[in-house]
Amino acid sequence: MNKVFLNLGKQPLANSFLKNVDKNTLRNEFFYNLKICFNTKNYLVSIKKPVNPKKQYTDKYAHRASESKTMKLAFKNIAKKLFKRFRPKKIMEIGSNDGVFLKNFKKKSVIAIEPCKNLAKITKRLFRTYDKFWNLKLSDKLIKEKRGEIDLIFSANTISHIPDLKETFRGIYNILSKDGVIVIEDPSLLKVIQNNSYDQFYDEHVYVFSTISINNIIREFGLRLFDIEHLSTHGGSNRYYICKEEGKYKNTLRLKKAIKKEIYFKLHKIETYLKFSKRVNLSKKRLLTLMKRLKTKNKKIISYGATYKSTTVFNYCKINSKIIDYVTDTTLNKQGKFTPGTHIKIISPNVGINNQVDYAFLGAWNFKKEIFRKERNFLVRGGRFITHVPKVKILNK
Ligand code: DWN
């Protein structure tokens, strides 16, 4: 039974960066109501009414996984680690983005699944790529083309984006070898609750998984969790290790501990989410109060990182160009555009981080360490960052 516990209001597609803000463009901007619910049976946290993926994953998909040094290194390390542990002969990635993970393997041993054609075009030059959505039909096609059985299926920040988990996992089971392994990385629901990082909820994140909820889902498809790793990436993610029910892998102690911890923090109880919702409303009030106070003192505030996360924050808190002068972002195809829903100009940090800036909201708070290293001079000359996670505060280190 799905119970709504959080209403983040009218939201645009988090990825819908606008080329211009003329009347016609704004008239056609798509919005939807972002309501989050909790399933009291399988403990799944999801968007009440997901957006049609064909609207989201187009040939203009903005996010490039390789934009951050942190993520490039993280994918290189996990590729090495998985190869060493499982020695896969055939590797497939669902949601391969710009190839940042698969690039670490021999080209002939990999298959990329990436529905966004602008990204698939990048990897088609490197290795076998299918520019399609993952489902049972594509899984059958791969088998007909003698591309199965796959020993390692990897998917980072993708499975949580796919509304039809039934198709997803049936397709995975269908192509996975008997002792094959699926490794899925997605934001940790426990970390979202602990960090009050409500900005992990946006149209692409149809689900924010907990260990207990994903365990309940995959069991229906003859799969089981056997291991887990807690990651610092994206503000706190889990790396789930999954195999076929009859697979040779024994459940690890750290998996048992992870499940116990989630039960301890009551991720199986609706009360936990109702309390979270109250904290989110307070966070909104405190962020707005802080920013408005700084504006009355004629302070110049910008935002650092045109993230999908900050789309949720700005539209929920009604933060627009009256408060934020502009947003900086290193992604070339975001520069010169405007933020979804709030229409704040996006420019390069080479131009935007200058001596006139007093405060920078951390839109990419999940890369705080990398950003603070990069913007040491901004801090030394008295610039300050503003964060909203885990609490609204001004940061100087
Ligand atoms: O799940 C998803 C995550 C992995 O990536 C996707 N659905 C969409 C996207 O969400 P996001 O935009 O919130 O992710 P990031 O990786 O937090 O975005 C970081 C943004 O900040 C990028 O646009 C690059 C930019 N950036 C920057 O301007 N300067 C990043 C760093 C580290 C910097 O120094």
Residues whose N, C-alpha, C, O or C-beta is under 5 A from the ligand:
A	BS01	DWN	H63 E67 S68 N157 E204 G305 A306 T307 Y308 K309 T328 D329 T330 T331 A364 F367 E370 I371
